[in-house]
């Protein structure tokens, strides 16, 4: 019957030696890959038939220049400050907005509560 190797059963020294061994092994594998990658033969020059073949790069279009922006025409004169009339038309007091949100949230909670009542 084979005994299973467990990490908890190893002493701290055995763990350090095993980790160091894995580290050295990974360095050796990396060096072997890097050294083997440098020994590739130079590619042969393309034949005339290969030069005549179209590739993906032949179908890619060059970046077009950005479109010219038309001049911007404002509907009204630009003003540095709002007029009183504009303020009256568009101003909403923050208290009113907060109160509307609270009323809506309370109505939603009341409806949910009343739906649970038999």
C-alpha positions in Angstrom: 0.0 0.0 0.0 1.4 3.4 -1.0 1.6 6.2 1.4 0.4 9.6 0.1 2.7 12.5 0.5 1.0 15.5 2.2 2.3 19.0 2.5 1.5 19.1 6.2 3.7 16.0 6.8 6.8 17.7 5.5 9.2 19.5 7.8 10.0 23.2 7.2 13.4 22.2 5.8 11.9 19.8 3.4 9.4 22.4 2.2 12.3 24.9 1.6 14.3 22.3 -0.3 11.3 21.3 -2.4 10.4 24.9 -3.2 14.0 25.7 -4.1 14.1 22.6 -6.4 11.0 23.7 -8.2 12.4 27.2 -8.6 15.7 25.9 -10.1 13.8 23.5 -12.4 11.6 26.4 -13.7 14.8 28.5 -14.3 16.3 25.6 -16.3 13.2 25.1 -18.4 13.0 28.8 -19.1 16.7 28.9 -20.1 16.3 25.9 -22.4 13.3 27.5 -24.1 15.1 30.8 -24.6 18.3 29.2 -25.9 16.4 26.9 -28.3 14.4 29.8 -29.6 17.5 31.6 -30.8 18.6 28.8 -33.1 16.0 29.1 -35.8 17.2 29.1 -39.4 16.7 32.3 -41.3 13.5 32.2 -43.5 14.1 31.6 -47.2 13.3 34.6 -49.4 9.8 34.5 -50.9 9.3 33.1 -54.3 7.6 35.2 -57.0 4.4 33.2 -56.6 4.4 33.9 -52.8 5.0 37.6 -53.5 2.0 37.7 -55.8 -0.3 36.2 -53.2 -2.5 38.7 -51.4 -2.4 38.9 -47.6 -4.6 40.4 -45.0 -2.5 43.6 -45.0 -3.4 44.2 -48.6 -7.1 44.7 -47.7 -6.7 47.0 -44.7 -7.5 50.6 -45.4 -5.4 53.5 -44.1 -6.9 55.6 -41.4 -9.0 58.3 -42.9 -8.6 61.9 -41.6 -11.3 62.9 -39.1 -14.3 64.6 -40.7 -14.3 68.4 -40.8 -16.6 69.8 -38.1 -19.2 72.2 -39.4 -19.3 75.5 -37.7 -21.5 75.5 -34.7 -24.6 77.8 -34.8 -26.1 78.7 -31.5 -29.9 79.2 -31.3 -29.5 82.1 -28.9 -26.9 84.5 -27.7 -24.5 83.1 -25.2 -25.0 84.8 -21.8 -22.6 85.0 -18.9 -25.5 84.9 -16.3 -29.1 83.6 -16.2 -31.9 86.2 -16.2 -34.6 86.3 -13.6 -37.1 85.0 -16.1 -35.0 82.0 -16.9 -34.6 81.3 -13.2 -38.3 81.4 -12.6 -38.9 79.0 -15.5 -36.4 76.4 -14.7 -35.5 76.6 -11.0 -36.9 73.9 -8.7 -36.2 74.2 -5.0 -34.2 71.3 -3.7 -36.6 70.9 -0.8 -39.4 70.2 -3.2 -37.4 67.5 -5.0 -36.4 65.8 -1.7 -40.0 65.9 -0.5 -41.3 64.3 -3.8 -38.8 61.5 -3.4 -39.8 60.9 0.2 -43.5 60.9 -0.6 -42.9 58.4 -3.5 -40.7 56.1 -1.3 -43.3 56.3 1.6 -46.2 55.4 -0.8 -44.2 52.5 -2.1 -43.5 51.2 1.4 -47.2 51.6 2.4 -48.4 49.7 -0.6 -46.0 46.9 0.1 -47.0 46.8 3.7 -50.7 46.7 2.8 -50.2 44.0 0.3 -49.0 41.7 3.1 -52.1 42.3 5.2 -54.7 39.5 4.8 
